[in-house]
Amino acid sequence: MLLHDFLRLKLYVVFLLAKVTEKIADWLSFEKIIVCYLSFLLYIMILWFSFCNELYLRLKISSFAPNSS
């Protein structure tokens, strides 16, 4: 359940950042919009990589855990 809450929090942060980026882009020129958008995509990619890496490590560690039965 803790992982589910953590992922939900990450999604809220991503959507909040998307809204903030959208508001900032409304105030800026087209070139700066592109820079903001690319920066936001980079942030999303870093979050996704960290999530996949964390999931991989958890699965890898759990596969070495002794059986409880």
CNS distance restraints for C-alpha pairs under 8 A (distance, minus, plus):
assign (resid   1 and name CA) (resid   5 and name CA) 6.39 0.50 0.50
assign (resid   2 and name CA) (resid   6 and name CA) 6.18 0.50 0.50
assign (resid   3 and name CA) (resid   7 and name CA) 6.15 0.50 0.50
assign (resid   4 and name CA) (resid   8 and name CA) 6.19 0.50 0.50
assign (resid   5 and name CA) (resid   9 and name CA) 6.15 0.50 0.50
assign (resid   6 and name CA) (resid  10 and name CA) 6.30 0.50 0.50
assign (resid   7 and name CA) (resid  11 and name CA) 6.26 0.50 0.50
assign (resid   8 and name CA) (resid  12 and name CA) 6.29 0.50 0.50
assign (resid   9 and name CA) (resid  13 and name CA) 6.25 0.50 0.50
assign (resid  10 and name CA) (resid  14 and name CA) 6.19 0.50 0.50
assign (resid  11 and name CA) (resid  15 and name CA) 6.17 0.50 0.50
assign (resid  12 and name CA) (resid  16 and name CA) 6.02 0.50 0.50
assign (resid  13 and name CA) (resid  17 and name CA) 6.06 0.50 0.50
assign (resid  14 and name CA) (resid  18 and name CA) 6.12 0.50 0.50
assign (resid  14 and name CA) (resid  44 and name CA) 7.42 0.50 0.50
assign (resid  15 and name CA) (resid  19 and name CA) 6.29 0.50 0.50
assign (resid  16 and name CA) (resid  20 and name CA) 6.22 0.50 0.50
assign (resid  17 and name CA) (resid  21 and name CA) 5.93 0.50 0.50
assign (resid  17 and name CA) (resid  40 and name CA) 7.87 0.50 0.50
assign (resid  18 and name CA) (resid  22 and name CA) 6.07 0.50 0.50
assign (resid  18 and name CA) (resid  40 and name CA) 7.49 0.50 0.50
assign (resid  19 and name CA) (resid  23 and name CA) 6.23 0.50 0.50
assign (resid  20 and name CA) (resid  24 and name CA) 6.17 0.50 0.50
assign (resid  21 and name CA) (resid  25 and name CA) 5.99 0.50 0.50
assign (resid  21 and name CA) (resid  36 and name CA) 6.66 0.50 0.50
assign (resid  21 and name CA) (resid  37 and name CA) 7.38 0.50 0.50
assign (resid  21 and name CA) (resid  40 and name CA) 7.54 0.50 0.50
assign (resid  22 and name CA) (resid  26 and name CA) 6.34 0.50 0.50
assign (resid  23 and name CA) (resid  27 and name CA) 6.89 0.50 0.50
assign (resid  24 and name CA) (resid  28 and name CA) 6.48 0.50 0.50
assign (resid  25 and name CA) (resid  29 and name CA) 7.42 0.50 0.50
assign (resid  25 and name CA) (resid  30 and name CA) 7.98 0.50 0.50
assign (resid  25 and name CA) (resid  32 and name CA) 7.24 0.50 0.50
assign (resid  25 and name CA) (resid  33 and name CA) 4.97 0.50 0.50
assign (resid  25 and name CA) (resid  36 and name CA) 7.12 0.50 0.50
assign (resid  28 and name CA) (resid  32 and name CA) 6.00 0.50 0.50
assign (resid  28 and name CA) (resid  33 and name CA) 6.39 0.50 0.50
assign (resid  29 and name CA) (resid  33 and name CA) 6.26 0.50 0.50
assign (resid  30 and name CA) (resid  34 and name CA) 6.45 0.50 0.50
assign (resid  31 and name CA) (resid  35 and name CA) 6.48 0.50 0.50
assign (resid  32 and name CA) (resid  36 and name CA) 6.10 0.50 0.50
assign (resid  33 and name CA) (resid  37 and name CA) 6.02 0.50 0.50
assign (resid  34 and name CA) (resid  38 and name CA) 6.06 0.50 0.50
assign (resid  35 and name CA) (resid  39 and name CA) 6.04 0.50 0.50
assign (resid  36 and name CA) (resid  40 and name CA) 6.09 0.50 0.50
assign (resid  37 and name CA) (resid  41 and name CA) 6.20 0.50 0.50
assign (resid  38 and name CA) (resid  42 and name CA) 6.13 0.50 0.50
assign (resid  39 and name CA) (resid  43 and name CA) 6.26 0.50 0.50
assign (resid  40 and name CA) (resid  44 and name CA) 6.28 0.50 0.50
assign (resid  41 and name CA) (resid  45 and name CA) 6.16 0.50 0.50
assign (resid  42 and name CA) (resid  46 and name CA) 6.21 0.50 0.50
assign (resid  43 and name CA) (resid  47 and name CA) 6.23 0.50 0.50
assign (resid  44 and name CA) (resid  48 and name CA) 6.09 0.50 0.50
assign (resid  45 and name CA) (resid  49 and name CA) 6.03 0.50 0.50
assign (resid  46 and name CA) (resid  50 and name CA) 6.10 0.50 0.50
assign (resid  47 and name CA) (resid  51 and name CA) 6.09 0.50 0.50
assign (resid  48 and name CA) (resid  52 and name CA) 6.13 0.50 0.50
assign (resid  49 and name CA) (resid  53 and name CA) 5.95 0.50 0.50
assign (resid  50 and name CA) (resid  54 and name CA) 5.96 0.50 0.50
assign (resid  51 and name CA) (resid  55 and name CA) 6.09 0.50 0.50
assign (resid  52 and name CA) (resid  56 and name CA) 5.99 0.50 0.50
assign (resid  53 and name CA) (resid  57 and name CA) 6.15 0.50 0.50
assign (resid  54 and name CA) (resid  58 and name CA) 6.15 0.50 0.50
assign (resid  55 and name CA) (resid  59 and name CA) 6.15 0.50 0.50
assign (resid  56 and name CA) (resid  60 and name CA) 5.98 0.50 0.50
assign (resid  57 and name CA) (resid  61 and name CA) 5.98 0.50 0.50
assign (resid  58 and name CA) (resid  62 and name CA) 6.00 0.50 0.50
assign (resid  59 and name CA) (resid  63 and name CA) 6.10 0.50 0.50
assign (resid  60 and name CA) (resid  64 and name CA) 6.82 0.50 0.50
assign (resid  61 and name CA) (resid  65 and name CA) 6.53 0.50 0.50
